[in-house]
Structures are given as structure tokens and as C-alpha cells.
Amino acid sequence: MKIVRAGFLSSIQDEGRIGYRKIGLSPGGAADGDALRLANACLGQSGESALEMGLVGAALEVRHKSVLVHMGAGMRASIDGWPWPSGKVVAVPPGVTVTFGTAERGVWAYLAVAGGFAVPEMLASQSTDLRTAFGGMGGRAVRAGDELPTRFDLGDKAYRHWARHGRPVHAVPGLYEATWSLSSTVCLSLQTTSDSLLSDNFSVDETHTGEKSEDAARELRFLRGPEWDIFSQTERIGWLRQRFLVSADSNRIGLRLQGQPLCLPHGRDMRSNPVAPGTVQISGDGQPMVLLADCQTVGGYPRIAHVCTADLGRAAQCRPGTSVRFREISRATAASLLQERQRMFHQVQWAVRSKYARGE
């Protein structure tokens, strides 16, 4: 695929580098790992890399027969002018142009291709580490004119499958669409059954990290952090009652929030301590920052909380200006939320594989 327009902070990302935090290397990977996993599940695969796009999407010229899907932020997408909804698998011929617009909801969208992108692995991952400039396309965001290599042999095989079993799109010769797409139930709720995972003739344009309730969509559930008790009870209660605004300075490193600042305890020297995606630090100005995929491995600010793993995708998809609040949960609840999310992914994979096995 050739990049015609790069979009904003578009880069190759997979599920990240595991096992290198001890040498100071962040796992990185997709900002919204849930959206990436759902995109791969739609293609009947797992762990493959995708093109991550932030706020403003890219435009790409397809060079080989390919099978594609996109998930995540609500970006309007089209293939040679044909509207392409999120969660809809398509088989595309060479020569067409895939165009993404701006994100209407959320921040990060993912373009996945059957077989993944064929960029070199570095430390067992294809992810782009923008802070240390390695991985992906030379450690940088993609640029106009870049050629993104794909495993065209796998793409050709997948294309032949959809040419036999898909529905032709007459507006674009050689384009086929799946007769099913990822159900909105999957995208908007974790409480679903396998029968409702995939629906016929249904398109979804919602980020999966959203909820039906506006308030719930902005709520981040957390566990107490190691430095929770250094703040007074009054400070903690006030922090929990606040609604913070997402700052425009937010990025893949962290979600910067603005609100009534917390008073940091005086006379306490903080050693650098381990941090991870989800850690909520209180910076020197008293404002919270939720660390995300590209965060450092140690930090010297108080760790008041840790956002549960099940809500990391939701945090990453909070746009600048979004109102955010925190809600404390128990460790048992956090574990249950993660188990439920894993169950959902397994059900999506099972449902998609069943469709493939039946030639649908």
C-alpha cells in the first residue's frame, strides 16, 4: 500500500513489546489495544500489526489484492467514494484508494489487513516506538509516499475467499463486502452473547470504548495507587468528585487532565518508582496524568491511582475537551471486568471463525 496522505500520527502498531520493561523499554503497541484486537478478530487472525491513525485519517492506494477492516474511532472511510463502515470486512482490488476522514468520536482508528503488514520485527514486535525512534517504518510516523509492505500472498488468498463468498459492490469493480459486520452490541457493551456478535447487513460507526450513557463513556474505573494515602482525605474526596477536562497536550504517552489541582504533600522526597499504562500520576502542578501505551517505565510523581486494564482503551480514546471522572473499584471487580472483556474477544473470534468455516 502506498501512503497518499499520512494523516495525524499514523504509525504501524501491534500488541507491543513484552518483557523489556526491566531495561527501561516501554511495551508500546496500539494506544487502544481493544480496537486493534477486534479488527484482527474480524479478519480471523490475532496479533497482527495495523496502521494506527489519530484524529485525522490517512489515504492509501492499494497496490495488491487485499482484505481490510477498520475499527476504533468513528472515522468516516470510503473506497473510491463508496462509503465503508467500521467493522465491515472488504476485499479490495489493486488501484483503489482508501480514504479516512477526521474522527467524529474517539481518537485512534486502526486499519487492519489480512496477514498484517510486513515491516521488520524489532525485539519481537513491529510496533513503532516514536519516543526512541525504532520499529515500524524506521521508528517514525508514516509519510506521504511511503510504501507499506503487506503479505500479498496471504492477501491474495483472502481476496479469493471473499470473491467467492462476499457480496460484490457494483459501484467499485472488483470490490467485495462481507455479508456480516461486527455488531454494535460488541462495540457498545461487554454484556453480549455469541449469537449477537455478528449481524447481517449491519454497519457500526461507533468506537467500541464508548458506552450508551454519556456519563459512563467518560468514567475511568481505578484501583488505589501506592501513594493514595499521602493525600489527605479531603483531597481524595474532592478528587473523586471532580470532572476533569482532557488537555490538548495528551498523546500516546499519557492523557493529561485539567481540573482543580491537588495539593502535593510538602517535605516528601519521591524516589523514582515503577509505572505502567494506566498509572495515574499527580504532576508538580497538582494535575493528574493517566499514562498510556508509550509511557516511561519509572516516574517520580505520586501514583494516586491505577486505571483498570479493561478501561485503558476507553482512556486512550478520550478526545481533547472530553469530561472525565474517576470511580474506585475493588481488585475483584477489576479482575472480573478483564475476564469479561477476554470472554467477549473469544466470542468474537469464535463467531468470525464460524462464519469463515461456513463460507460466509
C-alpha positions as CSV (number, residue, x, y, z in Angstrom):
1,M,0.0,0.0,0.0
2,K,1.2,3.5,-0.8
3,I,0.5,6.4,1.6
4,V,-1.1,9.2,-0.4
5,R,-1.9,11.3,2.7
6,A,-0.4,10.5,6.1
7,G,-3.0,11.8,8.4
8,F,-2.0,12.6,12.0
9,L,0.5,10.4,13.9
10,S,-0.2,7.4,11.7
11,S,2.1,4.6,12.6
12,I,2.4,0.8,12.4
13,Q,1.4,-0.8,15.8
14,D,0.7,-4.3,17.1
15,E,0.2,-5.5,20.6
16,G,3.6,-4.2,21.8
17,R,6.9,-5.5,23.1
18,I,6.5,-7.7,26.2
19,G,9.3,-8.4,28.6
20,Y,11.6,-5.4,28.2
21,R,10.5,-3.1,30.9
22,K,13.4,-4.2,33.1
23,I,15.8,-2.5,30.6
24,G,13.6,0.7,30.5
25,L,11.8,-0.1,27.3
26,S,8.0,0.6,27.3
27,P,5.8,-2.1,25.8
28,G,4.3,0.5,23.5
29,G,1.9,-1.0,20.9
30,A,-1.6,0.2,20.0
31,A,-2.9,3.0,22.1
32,D,-6.3,1.2,22.1
33,G,-5.4,-2.4,22.1
34,D,-9.0,-3.5,22.3
35,A,-9.8,-1.9,18.9
36,L,-6.8,-3.5,17.4
37,R,-7.7,-6.9,18.7
38,L,-11.3,-6.5,17.4
39,A,-10.1,-5.5,14.0
40,N,-7.8,-8.6,13.8
41,A,-10.6,-10.8,15.0
42,C,-12.8,-9.6,12.1
43,L,-10.2,-10.9,9.8
44,G,-9.9,-14.3,11.6
45,Q,-6.4,-13.5,12.9
46,S,-4.7,-12.3,16.0
47,G,-1.5,-10.4,17.0
48,E,-1.0,-8.8,13.5
49,S,0.1,-5.2,13.1
50,A,-2.2,-2.5,11.8
51,L,-2.0,1.1,10.8
52,E,-2.9,3.3,13.7
53,M,-4.3,6.8,12.9
54,G,-5.0,9.6,15.3
55,L,-7.9,12.1,14.9
56,V,-7.2,12.7,11.2
57,G,-7.0,9.6,9.0
58,A,-4.8,8.7,6.1
59,A,-5.4,8.0,2.5
60,L,-3.8,4.9,0.9
61,E,-3.5,3.5,-2.6
62,V,-3.9,-0.3,-2.7
63,R,-1.2,-2.0,-4.7
64,H,-2.2,-5.7,-4.3
65,K,-5.4,-7.6,-3.8
66,S,-6.1,-7.2,-0.1
67,V,-8.7,-7.8,2.6
68,L,-9.2,-4.9,5.0
69,V,-11.3,-3.8,8.0
70,H,-11.1,-0.7,10.2
71,M,-12.1,-0.3,13.9
72,G,-11.8,2.3,16.7
73,A,-12.5,6.0,16.5
74,G,-15.5,6.9,14.4
75,M,-13.7,7.9,11.2
76,R,-15.7,8.2,8.0
77,A,-14.0,6.0,5.4
78,S,-14.5,5.4,1.7
79,I,-13.1,3.2,-1.0
80,D,-13.1,5.1,-4.3
81,G,-16.0,7.1,-3.0
82,W,-18.0,4.1,-1.7
83,P,-18.8,4.6,2.0
84,W,-17.1,1.9,4.1
85,P,-18.5,1.4,7.6
86,S,-16.4,0.4,10.6
87,G,-16.5,-3.3,11.4
88,K,-17.2,-4.3,7.7
89,V,-14.7,-6.7,6.1
90,V,-14.0,-5.8,2.4
91,A,-11.9,-7.4,-0.3
92,V,-10.3,-4.7,-2.4
93,P,-8.7,-4.9,-5.9
94,P,-5.4,-3.1,-6.8
95,G,-5.6,0.5,-7.8
96,V,-8.4,1.7,-5.5
97,T,-7.9,4.5,-2.9
98,V,-8.9,4.0,0.7
99,T,-9.6,7.4,2.3
100,F,-10.2,8.2,6.0
101,G,-11.6,11.5,7.3
102,T,-11.5,13.0,10.7
103,A,-12.5,11.1,13.8
104,E,-16.1,12.0,14.9
105,R,-15.7,10.1,18.2
106,G,-12.6,9.0,19.9
107,V,-9.0,9.5,18.8
108,W,-7.4,6.3,17.4
109,A,-8.6,4.2,14.5
110,Y,-7.0,1.0,13.1
111,L,-6.7,-0.2,9.5
112,A,-6.0,-3.9,9.6
113,V,-5.1,-6.1,6.6
114,A,-5.3,-9.8,6.2
115,G,-1.8,-11.2,7.0
116,G,-0.7,-7.9,8.7
117,F,1.9,-5.5,7.5
118,A,5.3,-7.0,6.5
119,V,7.6,-4.5,8.3
120,P,10.6,-5.9,10.1
121,E,10.3,-7.0,13.7
122,M,12.4,-5.4,16.4
123,L,12.5,-7.1,19.8
124,A,9.7,-9.4,18.7
125,S,7.3,-6.6,17.7
126,Q,6.5,-4.5,14.6
127,S,5.3,-1.6,16.8
128,T,6.6,1.9,16.2
129,D,8.3,3.4,19.3
130,L,8.0,7.1,18.4
131,R,9.9,8.2,21.6
132,T,13.0,6.2,20.9
133,A,12.6,6.2,17.1
134,F,12.7,2.5,16.3
135,G,10.4,-0.2,14.9
136,G,7.7,0.2,12.3
137,M,8.7,2.4,9.4
138,G,12.1,3.4,10.7
139,G,10.8,4.5,14.1
140,R,8.6,7.3,12.8
141,A,5.1,8.1,11.8
142,V,4.3,7.3,8.2
143,R,4.7,9.9,5.5
144,A,3.1,10.6,2.1
145,G,4.9,8.4,-0.5
146,D,5.8,5.6,2.0
147,E,5.2,2.1,0.7
148,L,3.7,-0.1,3.5
149,P,4.6,-3.7,2.6
150,T,1.9,-6.4,3.1
151,R,1.9,-10.1,2.9
152,F,0.3,-10.1,-0.6
153,D,0.3,-13.9,-0.9
154,L,-2.0,-14.1,2.2
155,G,-3.9,-11.1,0.9
156,D,-4.5,-12.7,-2.5
157,K,-5.7,-15.9,-0.8
158,A,-8.1,-14.0,1.4
159,Y,-9.3,-11.9,-1.6
160,R,-10.2,-15.1,-3.5
161,H,-12.3,-16.3,-0.5
162,W,-14.3,-13.1,-0.5
163,A,-14.6,-13.1,-4.3
164,R,-16.4,-16.4,-3.9
165,H,-18.4,-15.7,-0.7
166,G,-18.7,-11.9,-0.4
167,R,-21.2,-9.5,-1.9
168,P,-20.0,-7.5,-4.9
169,V,-20.1,-3.7,-4.6
170,H,-21.2,-2.6,-8.1
171,A,-20.0,0.9,-7.5
172,V,-16.4,-0.2,-7.4
173,P,-15.5,-3.1,-9.8
174,G,-13.6,-5.9,-8.0
175,L,-14.7,-4.8,-4.6
176,Y,-16.5,-7.3,-2.4
177,E,-18.0,-6.9,1.1
178,A,-18.8,-9.4,3.8
179,T,-22.5,-10.1,4.3
180,W,-22.0,-9.5,8.0
181,S,-20.2,-7.0,10.2
182,L,-19.3,-6.5,13.8
183,S,-22.4,-5.9,15.8
184,S,-23.0,-2.7,17.7
185,T,-23.6,-4.8,20.8
186,V,-19.9,-5.7,20.8
187,C,-18.8,-2.1,20.3
188,L,-21.0,-0.6,23.0
189,S,-21.2,-3.2,25.7
190,L,-19.3,-6.0,27.3
191,Q,-22.6,-7.9,28.1
192,T,-23.3,-9.8,24.9
193,T,-23.9,-13.3,23.7
194,S,-22.2,-15.0,20.8
195,D,-25.5,-15.0,18.8
196,S,-25.5,-11.2,18.7
197,L,-21.8,-10.7,18.0
198,L,-22.2,-10.5,14.2
199,S,-25.1,-9.2,12.3
200,D,-26.1,-9.3,8.7
201,N,-26.2,-6.1,6.7
202,F,-25.3,-4.0,9.8
203,S,-22.6,-1.4,9.9
204,V,-21.3,0.2,13.1
205,D,-19.5,3.6,13.2
206,E,-19.0,3.8,17.0
207,T,-15.8,3.5,18.9
208,H,-16.0,0.3,21.0
209,T,-14.7,2.1,24.0
210,G,-17.9,4.2,24.3
211,E,-21.0,3.4,26.3
212,K,-24.6,4.3,25.7
213,S,-24.5,6.7,28.6
214,E,-22.6,9.9,28.1
215,D,-21.5,9.8,31.8
216,A,-20.4,6.2,31.6
217,A,-18.3,6.9,28.5
218,R,-16.2,9.4,30.4
219,E,-15.8,7.3,33.6
220,L,-12.5,5.7,34.3
221,R,-12.5,2.9,36.9
222,F,-9.4,2.6,39.1
223,L,-7.6,0.9,42.0
224,R,-5.8,2.9,44.6
225,G,-2.2,3.6,43.8
226,P,0.8,3.2,46.1
227,E,0.8,6.9,47.1
228,W,-3.0,7.2,47.7
229,D,-2.6,7.6,51.4
230,I,-0.1,10.6,51.2
231,F,-3.0,12.8,50.2
232,S,-5.5,13.9,52.8
233,Q,-9.0,12.5,53.0
234,T,-10.4,15.9,51.9
235,E,-8.1,16.0,48.9
236,R,-9.0,12.5,47.9
237,I,-12.8,13.1,48.2
238,G,-12.5,16.3,46.2
239,W,-10.5,14.5,43.5
240,L,-13.2,11.8,43.2
241,R,-16.0,14.3,42.9
242,Q,-14.3,16.3,40.2
243,R,-14.8,16.2,36.5
244,F,-11.6,16.8,34.6
245,L,-11.1,18.0,31.1
246,V,-8.8,16.2,28.7
247,S,-6.0,18.6,27.6
248,A,-4.9,19.1,24.0
249,D,-1.4,18.1,25.2
250,S,-2.5,14.5,25.5
251,N,-0.7,11.9,23.3
252,R,0.3,8.3,23.2
253,I,2.4,8.8,26.4
254,G,-0.4,10.0,28.6
255,L,-3.8,11.5,29.0
256,R,-3.3,14.9,30.6
257,L,-6.2,16.2,32.6
258,Q,-7.1,19.6,33.8
259,G,-9.2,20.5,36.9
260,Q,-8.9,21.7,40.5
261,P,-5.3,20.8,41.4
262,L,-4.4,18.6,44.3
263,C,-2.2,19.9,47.0
264,L,1.0,17.8,46.9
265,P,2.4,17.0,50.4
266,H,5.3,19.1,51.3
267,G,8.6,17.8,52.7
268,R,8.3,14.4,50.9
269,D,11.1,13.4,48.5
270,M,9.9,10.9,46.0
271,R,12.2,8.3,44.5
272,S,11.5,7.2,41.0
273,N,9.2,4.2,41.1
274,P,7.8,1.8,38.5
275,V,4.9,3.0,36.4
276,A,2.8,1.3,33.7
277,P,0.0,2.1,31.3
278,G,-2.9,3.0,33.5
279,T,-0.9,4.6,36.3
280,V,-2.4,7.9,37.4
281,Q,0.4,10.3,38.4
282,I,-0.1,13.7,40.1
283,S,2.4,16.1,38.4
284,G,4.1,19.0,40.0
285,D,1.2,21.4,39.2
286,G,-1.3,19.1,41.0
287,Q,-2.9,17.8,37.8
288,P,-3.5,14.1,37.0
289,M,-2.0,12.3,34.1
290,V,-3.2,8.8,33.0
291,L,-0.2,7.0,31.5
292,L,-0.8,5.3,28.2
293,A,1.0,2.9,25.8
294,D,4.2,4.9,25.2
295,C,4.7,5.9,28.8
296,Q,8.1,5.6,30.6
297,T,8.8,2.7,32.9
298,V,9.7,4.7,36.0
299,G,8.5,8.1,37.3
300,G,9.0,10.4,40.3
301,Y,5.4,11.8,40.7
302,P,3.0,10.3,43.3
303,R,0.9,7.5,41.9
304,I,-2.5,8.2,43.3
305,A,-4.4,5.5,41.3
306,H,-4.2,2.9,38.5
307,V,-6.9,2.7,35.9
308,C,-8.0,-0.9,35.4
309,T,-6.9,-2.7,32.3
310,A,-10.4,-3.0,31.0
311,D,-10.7,0.8,30.8
312,L,-7.3,1.6,29.1
313,G,-8.8,1.6,25.6
314,R,-11.6,4.0,26.9
315,A,-8.9,6.3,28.4
316,A,-6.9,6.3,25.1
317,Q,-10.0,7.3,23.1
318,C,-10.8,10.4,25.2
319,R,-10.6,13.4,22.9
320,P,-9.3,16.8,24.0
321,G,-12.1,18.7,25.8
322,T,-13.8,15.5,27.0
323,S,-15.0,15.5,30.6
324,V,-13.5,12.6,32.6
325,R,-14.2,11.4,36.2
326,F,-12.8,8.6,38.2
327,R,-14.6,5.8,40.1
328,E,-12.9,3.5,42.6
329,I,-13.5,-0.3,42.2
330,S,-12.2,-3.3,44.1
331,R,-9.5,-5.7,42.8
332,A,-12.1,-8.4,42.4
333,T,-14.2,-6.1,40.2
334,A,-11.2,-5.1,38.1
335,A,-10.3,-8.8,37.6
336,S,-13.9,-9.6,36.7
337,L,-14.1,-6.7,34.2
338,L,-10.9,-8.0,32.5
339,Q,-12.2,-11.6,32.4
340,E,-15.5,-10.4,30.9
341,R,-13.6,-8.5,28.2
342,Q,-11.4,-11.5,27.4
343,R,-14.6,-13.6,27.1
344,M,-16.0,-11.1,24.6
345,F,-12.9,-11.3,22.5
346,H,-13.0,-15.1,22.5
347,Q,-16.7,-15.0,21.4
348,V,-15.9,-12.6,18.6
349,Q,-13.1,-14.8,17.4
350,W,-15.4,-17.9,17.6
351,A,-18.2,-16.2,15.8
352,V,-16.0,-14.9,13.0
353,R,-14.3,-18.3,12.5
354,S,-17.7,-19.9,12.3
355,K,-18.7,-17.5,9.5
356,Y,-15.5,-18.3,7.7
357,A,-16.0,-22.1,8.1
358,R,-19.5,-21.8,6.6
359,G,-18.1,-19.8,3.7
360,E,-19.9,-16.6,4.8
